Amino acid sequence: SGSIACVYRATLRSGAEVAVKLRRPAIAQTMAADLALLRGGAAMIARLPVLRGTPVRELVDQVCDAVLRQLDFEREAADLERLRCNLATVPRVRVPRIHRAQCRATSIVMDLIPDLDATSAGRCGTADRRAFATATLAVVYQMLFVDGFVHCDLHPGNLYFTAAGRVVVLDAGFSVQLEDRMRR
């Protein structure tokens, strides 16, 4: 469960078990109101003499736009597919497959990856934790320096380590394409 959506286990007619990410009802209106307050506060703060010349409003606008892009589940499904393709060559890494035909504007249907547990890495031995760290660094390296397409929200709710020794990357709602100059 997150602020924008909740994820549920479901079974397709084919019998495949999937995870369904459903956008919360009325979250777009709530976020728009919250971000309007943030923008208003930035406009007031930007008037302070000490901040003259600092692009406070522009920075807040960029953050607000990035937050609002997380409501676009069609873009997120495409971004998750892109991450899956980009990270397919990285050993020990898994990104769930999207079930495009079942996705809608307010839902994403993807492969269920069973038994995800945010505490599993802590229960592993030193060698396994090193392997997880190595695989995670390989993911970050691939995103930043090879593809330039970056998942910007790799926290314990979006990055898991399985008992089978795999790194699982979820939720591409906050992903960006770096300019070539930046990637280089």
Secondary structure by P-SEA (a helix, b strand, c coil): ccccbbbbbbcccccbbbbbbbcccaaaaaaaaaaaaaaaaaaaaaacccccccaaaaaaaaaaaaaaacccaaaaaaaaaaaaaaacccccbbbbbbcccccccccccccccccccccccccccaaaaaaaaaaaaaaaaaacccccccccccccccccccccbbbbbccccccccccccccc
